[in-house]
Amino acid sequence: MNSRHIRSEDRHAHSRHVHDNAGPYPYTVISLGGSLFSRKEGEKIVLDSHYMREFLTTLQPLTEQGNRFVVITGGGQNARVLQNQLAHDHNLSHESLDRVGIMCTRLHAQVLLELAKQCHFFNLCQDVAVLEEMGLEEMDPEGKGAGTSVSRGYSLIISGGFKPGMSTDAVSLNWAIRFNASRIVNLSNITHVYDREPSDKNAIPLESMTWAELRALVGSRWAPGLHVPFDPIACKLAESHGANVYIASGKNLATLVSIVRGEPFVGTKIS
């Protein structure tokens, strides 16, 4: 199926709190799907550190041009394997399984940060817990809490998940609201949101959609390890704040560059 390009400067939906035009040096918040952190080597699943380095080298020239980024890392298959095993063998609660998944996201964040240190980013935040220190206790699924200006000097902040009941998608939305981010980009192993399961041969890639349409696809309940384009809690939060979110493949990093520069891109815009 051929997909037309859409333009990230499309303004048909205006945000009340998260804006497409937030000034000359706005933050872009990236929810970096956990599926991008692993790859198969024969029968084994290994950490894809080469991809992580490629992602960082894509961001670096953008930061030198004045762009700033908050990257929230997902847990992916590493988290789901552990959660499934513990749920099956020990019947752990959803909260306990969430805590295990959170630690997987933080491991990915720490690895990404250590690689970023080798890339010599200007004013790189050196602590994956910095967002936690800036107001975790106030963060909740409704996106409430005062904004913060502590982070505004950093060119790149990397962090993982925070608390049970919230996916890294929801964490990304919270911080996008607090930083008045210009855009939220969700990168994973899919190129678009589809009108049904992507494995269905009749699935149609969608170039744009409303939050109501996406919520109809993903449902309303969150569970640890849930595998959807954007989780239900984050969808509710995004809709209530009028956020614009871009869904794209993390495997083609030229797409990320196009989104940041406001150029045509292949993917789905949700507003």
Rosetta blueprint (number, residue, H / E / L):
1 M L
2 N L
3 S L
4 R L
5 H L
6 I E
7 R E
8 S L
9 E L
10 D L
11 R L
12 H L
13 A L
14 H L
15 S L
16 R L
17 H L
18 V L
19 H L
20 D L
21 N L
22 A L
23 G L
24 P L
25 Y L
26 P L
27 Y E
28 T E
29 V E
30 I E
31 S E
32 L E
33 G L
34 G H
35 S H
36 L H
37 F H
38 S E
39 R E
40 K E
41 E E
42 G L
43 E L
44 K E
45 I E
46 V E
47 L E
48 D L
49 S H
50 H H
51 Y H
52 M H
53 R H
54 E H
55 F H
56 L H
57 T H
58 T H
59 L H
60 Q H
61 P H
62 L H
63 T H
64 E H
65 Q L
66 G L
67 N L
68 R E
69 F E
70 V E
71 V E
72 I E
73 T E
74 G L
75 G L
76 G H
77 Q H
78 N H
79 A H
80 R H
81 V H
82 L H
83 Q H
84 N H
85 Q H
86 L H
87 A H
88 H H
89 D H
90 H H
91 N L
92 L L
93 S L
94 H H
95 E H
96 S H
97 L H
98 D H
99 R H
100 V H
101 G H
102 I H
103 M H
104 C H
105 T H
106 R H
107 L H
108 H H
109 A H
110 Q H
111 V H
112 L H
113 L H
114 E H
115 L H
116 A H
117 K H
118 Q H
119 C H
120 H L
121 F L
122 F L
123 N L
124 L E
125 C L
126 Q L
127 D L
128 V L
129 A L
130 V H
131 L H
132 E H
133 E H
134 M L
135 G L
136 L H
137 E H
138 E H
139 M L
140 D L
141 P L
142 E L
143 G L
144 K L
145 G L
146 A L
147 G L
148 T L
149 S L
150 V H
151 S H
152 R H
153 G H
154 Y L
155 S L
156 L E
157 I E
158 I E
159 S E
160 G L
161 G L
162 F L
163 K L
164 P L
165 G L
166 M L
167 S L
168 T H
169 D H
170 A H
171 V H
172 S H
173 L H
174 N H
175 W H
176 A H
177 I H
178 R H
179 F L
180 N L
181 A L
182 S L
183 R E
184 I E
185 V E
186 N E
187 L E
188 S E
189 N L
190 I L
191 T L
192 H L
193 V E
194 Y E
195 D L
196 R L
197 E L
198 P L
199 S L
200 D L
201 K L
202 N L
203 A L
204 I L
205 P E
206 L E
207 E L
208 S E
209 M E
210 T L
211 W H
212 A H
213 E H
214 L H
215 R H
216 A H
217 L H
218 V H
219 G L
220 S L
221 R L
222 W L
223 A L
224 P L
225 G L
226 L L
227 H L
228 V L
229 P L
230 F L
231 D L
232 P H
233 I H
234 A H
235 C H
236 K H
237 L H
238 A H
239 E H
240 S H
241 H L
242 G L
243 A L
244 N L
245 V E
246 Y E
247 I E
248 A E
249 S E
250 G L
251 K L
252 N L
253 L H
254 A H
255 T H
256 L H
257 V H
258 S H
259 I H
260 V H
261 R L
262 G L
263 E L
264 P E
265 F E
266 V L
267 G L
268 T E
269 K E
270 I E
271 S L
